[in-house]
Amino acid sequence: MRERMLAGDLYLAEDPELGELLHRASGLMDAYNANPLPAADERRRLLTELLGEIGEGTEIRPPLRVDYGGQIRIGARCFANFGLVALDVAAITIGDDVQIGANVQLLTPTHPIEPVLRRQKWEAARPITIGDNVWLGSGVIVLPGVTIGENTVVGAGAVVTKDLPANVVAVGNPARVVREIDPDAPVTDPRAG
């Protein structure tokens, strides 16, 4: 079942091997979430053990919830605020310099539309990819199979159901592009009133 899951095929989550992986991830999550914020070295060690990859200078504030952890790759200098849910039945790839607001959900699992297959507990998943320098506002939900291009900003509470291109601002449910961003625009000093 693990091979089927990793291939994106229908699989049964009640498989014993998958159960062991879930149990392992659960123990690491519990230890991570129980550590107070000042225990940075121990939190980093737990994240390194839990996740497939975590870049230098990346911070994730607890609580963090994952399915397996090993299919999550997070780049360098990222920040995820409290309450990230990253269900990694399929791969979740997060680029460098990504900002993730509180209570964001990255959801790769899918379930069959056919009632018989759903009743039999079959499920599948599709990967999520977040490009470099993306900002996901608080409460954003990213659905299975979505790719978000670099420099894109997704407004708080948006539900991303389809791919978003690079260099845009998207808001709403479902998320829709409301403007473009010029990545080469001159930088203004935010301190200049």
Secondary structure as GFF3:
##gff-version 3
##sequence-region A 1 193
A	DSSP	alpha_helix	2	6	.	.	.	ID=ss1
A	DSSP	beta_strand	11	12	.	.	.	ID=ss2
A	DSSP	alpha_helix	16	34	.	.	.	ID=ss3
A	DSSP	alpha_helix	40	50	.	.	.	ID=ss4
A	DSSP	beta_strand	53	54	.	.	.	ID=ss5
A	DSSP	beta_strand	59	60	.	.	.	ID=ss6
A	DSSP	beta_strand	64	66	.	.	.	ID=ss7
A	DSSP	beta_strand	72	74	.	.	.	ID=ss8
A	DSSP	beta_strand	79	80	.	.	.	ID=ss9
A	DSSP	beta_strand	84	87	.	.	.	ID=ss10
A	DSSP	beta_strand	92	94	.	.	.	ID=ss11
A	DSSP	beta_strand	99	100	.	.	.	ID=ss12
A	DSSP	beta_strand	105	107	.	.	.	ID=ss13
A	DSSP	beta_strand	109	110	.	.	.	ID=ss14
A	DSSP	alpha_helix	115	119	.	.	.	ID=ss15
A	DSSP	beta_strand	122	125	.	.	.	ID=ss16
A	DSSP	beta_strand	128	130	.	.	.	ID=ss17
A	DSSP	beta_strand	135	136	.	.	.	ID=ss18
A	DSSP	beta_strand	141	142	.	.	.	ID=ss19
A	DSSP	beta_strand	147	148	.	.	.	ID=ss20
A	DSSP	beta_strand	153	154	.	.	.	ID=ss21
A	DSSP	beta_strand	159	160	.	.	.	ID=ss22
A	DSSP	beta_strand	168	171	.	.	.	ID=ss23
A	DSSP	beta_strand	176	180	.	.	.	ID=ss24
###
